[in-house]
């Protein structure tokens, strides 16, 4: 009898184990289905709409490329509204607008995907608005997207990877995947012919940037850590790499790890103001205003001649609604530049002043001081006219060259409130380019309304991501230019 009970217990235990395994299996299946549905709703709907455009026979296809200012908004994004506006004119042409914006993308990443998108969508016209995310050094052209493994096709697997990145970042070392044969992306950097320097930390940082843009977060972290490991502690850019890693953790929602990385960086480089300024900005965007203000005061004591810290202080006060204090901080930043930096033809100096003037213009617009806003918009545009990021300029010209070879029309759109002059200067002598000027139409409506009616933030300095109303205004202006320049309407 005792043996029979043991046997029954074992059988019951095995049945329970099988049921648990089966339940886990079903849960994974349902979770996968749920994640795929969410993915289709949040991200893939746009691509599905893009694919539908290919099937529209006889449609005049317009492909919009850019960063989050192009991508964001769904049905309210400017490309979606552009299609509706153009088709509403009824000129006998069926327009199909394709949104290929890349959130957080820079002009090099936008350029790298251009040929593939042209081959896929076969547009008659390309509308481009880009450059705001460009920094000094970017990926070499062309950039090839990384290969995918079988498991990468499953949403649950991606979720597990992300969770593991959050939980086990301090425990597990992610194996380097530099030489995987199926990884074409790393091949661009790591093959012998590419001239890749295995001791160049910044190239690993660039590679991490590329993986981040492709949402391959495990490899992103691995590349950033590799860059930190290679960089000499005495290298002035080493603390920049720590901050890059910290902001990466912030971007994926691992705020504790981000804060820990910032603190480690400050511990290693206590005499450097840059990590502390970045840490203060982290606190600001996390709405930890008291910590932010406390850290800013420490940085001012450490480096009172750095204009960046006064800019952060101005943004902090603007968030609080303390506009007079924000104005005072921004003006202090200008005074610091004028007092401690000699006027020269240095483009970085011009850009330093430009970004402060742009923020003051946006601030004055927000509080309804439109004459002051106009004055600083004019100052900002005069400065930006003298400087255009060489990376942005080069990539614009490469896009023009690619489109010229294929007989595709190019429409260059300037950001809201910015002068079109600097953009036209890039294409001097190329009359076939269509330019869209968004300076005065946005300045005019901002005088009559409120900044937040048209922009959700100030990420660009003098402009931000558009609201539904802002995207509508942008789309209407682009539509007018296209109809006038290409269809004589």
N, C-alpha and C positions, 0 to 999 in steps of 0.2 A: 504493500500500500504506500509506503514511504517513497519507493522508487517511482511509483506511478505519479505521485504528487510532484516529485522533482521533474519528471518528464513533462507533465502538464505545465509546470511553471516555466520550463525552458521553451516549450512550444509557445506559450503565451508571451514570453519575453521576445522571442524571435518575431512573432506576429506584430508585436508592438514596435519593434525596431523597423520592420518592413513598412508598417503604416507610417512611421515617422519619416523614413526615407522617401516614401511615396508622397507624403504631405509636403516635404521640403521641395521635391521635384516639381510638384504641382505649383507650389508657391513661386518657384523660380520661373516657371512657364508664365504664370499670370503676371508676375513682376516684369518679365521681358515684354509681354504684350502691352502692359500699361506704360512702360517706358517708351516703347516704340510709338504708341499712340500719342504720348506727350511730345515725343520728338517730332513726329509728323506735324502736330499742331503748332509747336513753338518754332521749329527750325525748318522742317522739310516742306511745309506748305508753300513757302516761297519758291523752292526748287521745283515742286510739282507744278506750280503755275508757270514757271519758266519753261518746263518741258512741254506744257500744253501749247505754248506759243510756237514751238517748232512745228506742231501739227496744223497750225493755221495757214492754209495755202494762200499765197498771194499777199500775206501780211507784210507790212513794212516794219522790220524788226529794229528796235532801238535797245542797245544794251547799256545800262548804267553801271559804271564802276566807281569805286571810292571806298571810304571807310564806313564807320558806324553812322555817319551823317547820311549815307546813302542807304545802308542796310536797314536801319531801325525804323519801326513804325508799322510793319505789317501792311495792312490795307491802307493805312494812313501815311506810309512812307512816300517820299516825293516821287519815286518811280511808279508806284501804283496809281497815285493821283495824276501823274503825267499821262498815263495811258488813257484814263477816263476823260481827261480834258481834251486830248488830241482827237479821240474818237467822237467826242461830243461836238466837234466843229463841223463834221459832216462835209468833208471835201472830196469824198469818193475814194479815200484811202483807209484801209483797215490797219490801224497801228497796234503793234504788240511790243510792250516794254518789258525788258528782262532786268531784274534786280540782281546784280552780282557784287554788291557791297560786301566788304570784309570787315567785321567788327574788330577794332584795335589794329587793323592792318596799316602798314606804311606803304609808300608809293612803290618800293621795290617788290613787296609781296603782291601788290596789285598788278604790277607789270609782269611778274613771273607767271601769273595765271592767265594773262591776256590771250596768248595764242591758243591755249587749250579751250578757252571759252569761245573764241572766234570760230574755231573748228566745230565746236559743239552746237552753237546757236546761230551761226552764220548771219550776223547782224548787218544791216545796211548803214547803220550809224552807231557810233559809240559816244556816250556822254560821260565825261570824267570830271570829278571834283575831288581833288586829293592834295596831300602835302602837310596837313596839320599835325600828323603823327610822326613826321620825319625828324630824325635827329642827325647826328654827324656821320655815323657809319652804319651801313646796312648790308644786307645779304648780297653776294655777287649775283649777277644776272646770267643765265636764268636759274631759278630755283625750282626744283622738281619735287613734287609732293612725295612723302615717304610711303614705302610699301605697307601693306596691311597683312596681318596674320589672320587665320581663320577665326580665332576667338574675338578679334577686334570687331567683327561684324555683329556681335551680340551686345546689346545695351546693358544687360546685367553685368557682363564682364567689365565694361567700361566703368560702371558704377562701383564695382568691387575694387577696380584699380584706383579710383579716386578716393574711396574710403580707406584703402590700404595706405595711400599716400598721406592721408590725414592722421591715421592712427599709428602707423609704423615708421614714420619718417625718421625717427631717432633710433630705431632698432635695426632695420634691414638696410643693407647696402644694395642699391640697384645696380645690377651688372651693366657694364658698358656694352653698348650694342653698335659700336662704331663700324664694325666690319661685316655686318650682316649683308649677304649678297643681295637680298631682296630690298635693301634699304637704299633706294636711289637717292634720297635726299642727302644722307650722310655721304654718299658716294661723290656728290658734287664737291664736298669739302675735303674728304679724306683720301681720295685716290691720289696716286703719286703725281699725276699730271696737273692736279689742281694747285700745287704749290702750298698745300696746307701745312702750317707750322704747328706741330703737336705741342709746342711750348707757348703758343700764343693764346693767352687766356681769353682775349676778346673774341676770337673766332669761335671758341666754345660758347661764349655768351650769345653770339649771333645765332649759333645753331640752336641754342635754347630758345631764343626768341621765335625762331621758325617753328619749332615744335609747339610752343605755346599758341601760336596763331592757328595751328592745326589741331589744338585741343588734345595733344598727346602729353599729358601732364607728368607722367612718370619720367619720360625722357627729358622733358623740360627741366625738371628738378635735377636730374642726373647731370645734364650739361652745365647748369649753373654751378652745381657743386664741383664739377670737374674744373670749371674756370677758376673758382676760388682756390682749389687745391693747387693749381698751376701758378697762379699769381704770386709774386713775391710779396711778403708782408710789408715791405718797404715801398712797393709800387703804389703810386698815388691813386691808381684806379682800383686797388683791391677793395677798398671800402665801398666803392660804387657797385662792385659785384655783390657784396653782401646786401646792399640795399635793393638791388635787382631781385635777389632771391627772396627778400622779405616782402616786396611788393607782389611777387608771384604768389606767395602763400596767402597774402591778403586777397588777391584776385580769385583764388579758388575757395575762399571761405575759411581757411585755416588761420584765423586771427591770432590765436594763442602762439602758433609757430611763427607768425609774422612778427609779433611783438618780441618774442624771444630772440629772433634773428637780429632785429634792430638793436636790442640791448647788448647782444654779443658784439655787434659791430662797434657800438659806442665804447664798450669796454676795451676793445682792441685798439681803437683810434680815438682816445678821449680828447685829443687836441684838434680834431677835425670837425668843422662845423657842418659839413654836408650831411653826414649820417644823422645828426641831431635835427637838422632842418627837415629831412625826410621823415624822421620819427614823429616830429611835431605834425607834419601833414597827415601821417597815418592816424594820429589821434583825432585830427580835425575831421577827416572823412568818416571816422568811426563815431563821430559825435561825442567824443570825450573831450569836451571843451576846456574843462579845468586843467586836465593833464597837458593839453596842447598849450594853453596859455602859460603854464608853469615852465614847460620846456622851452618855449620861445623866449621867455625872460632869461633863462640860463644861457641860451645861444647868443642873445644880444650882449650879455656880459662877456661871453667868450669871444665873439667876433662882431663888434658893433658896426663894422664897415662893410658888412655883407648885405646887399640889397634884398637877397632872397628871403631872409628872415622877416623883413618888414612887409614883403608881399604876402607871406603866409599869415602874418598878423592881420593884415588888411582883409584877407579872405575870411579869417576867423571872425572878425568883427562884423563883416558883411553877413555872415551866417547868423549871427546874433541879432541882426537888424540895427546894429550900432553904426550907422552909416557915417556919422561925423568922425568917429574914431577910425573907421576903415579908410576914409579919405585922408586923414592925417598920416596913417601908416603908409599908404601908397605914395604920398608926397615925400615922406621921409626916405623912401626907397629911391626916388628920383634925386633927392639931395645927396644921398650917399654916392650915387653914380657920378653926378656932376662934380662932387668934391674930390673923389678918390680916383677917378678914371679920366685920363686926358682924352679930349675929342680927337678922333682919328678916323681913318677909313676902315677901321676894323669892323667887319660885319657883325661880330658877336656883340660889340658895344652897341651898335645900332639896334640889334635885336633885344638887348637888355632893356633899353629905353622903350622900345616899341611895346613890349609885353606889359609894361607898367601903364603906359598911356592907354593901351587897349582896355585894361582892367578899370582904369579910372573912367573911361568913356562908358563902359557897360554899367559901372556903379552910378554915374550921373543919369544915365538913361533909366535905371531902376527907380531912382528917387524923383524923376521928373525935371531934373535940371538940364534941359535939352540944349541950351546954348553952350554950357560947359561941355556937354557930351559931344556936340559938333566940333568944338575946338580940339578936344583930345582925339576924336576920330580922325580929324584932319592931320594932326601931328603924327598919329600912329601910321596912317596911310603914307605920309611923306617919308617916314623912316623905312617902312616895309618896301617902299619903292626902290630904295637903295640896296636892299638885301633880299636875295631869294636863295633858299637852301640849295646848294649845288646838287645834292642828291635828287631833290624834287625836280629841279630844272632838267637834269640829265634824263630822268625817267619820263618826264613829259615828252621830251624830244624823241626818246626811243619808242614811246607809244605812237607818236605821230609817224615815225618811220615805218612801223609795222602796219599801221592802217593805210598809209600811202601805197605800200606794196600791194595791198589787197583791194584798193579802190573803195575803202570804207570812209565815210565822212566822220570828222572829229568835231565834237562840241565840247569846249572847255568852259566849265562853270566856275566862277569865282564864289568864294564863301560869302554869306550875308554880311553886309556892312563894310566889306573890304573893297578897296579900289581894284578895278579891272586892269589898271595900267601895268602893274608888275607882272601880271599873267600874260598880257599881250607882249610884253618885252621879251619873254622867252621865245615867242614865235615870230619875232620881227621879220617882216618880208614874206610871211606865209599867209596870204590873204584868204586861202581856201578854208582856214580854220574858223569855225563859228564860235564867237565868244558870248557868254551870258553874264551881264553885269548885274549884280545883286546889291550894289551899294546903296543907292538912293531909295529904291523901293522899300528896303527894310528900314532905313533911317527915317523915312517919312511916316511909316506906320508906327514906329516906336515913339515918335513924338506925340502921336494921337492916343496911343494905348500904353500898355505896360510891358516891360521886358519879358515877364513870365508868361505873357499871352503867346509869345512867339518862340521862346527858348526855355528849355527845362533846366539849363545850367549855364556856366560860363567857361566850359572846358577849353575853348579856343582862345580865351582872353577877351576878345571883343565880340564874340558870338558863342553859341552853344548848340546842343542838339535841339532840333526843331520840335515844337509841338505840332499837333494836327494843323493848326492855323498857320504856323510857320512853314511847314512842308507844303501846304496848299499854295502859299504865296510863291514859294520857290518853284513849284511845279508849273504854276501859271506863267511865270516869267520865262522859264525854259521853253515851254510850249510856244509862247509868242515868238521867241527867237528862232525856233526850228521852223515854224510855219512861214515866217517872213523870209528867212535866208534860204530855205530849201524848197518851199512850195509856193513862194510869192503870194502868200495870204496874209 
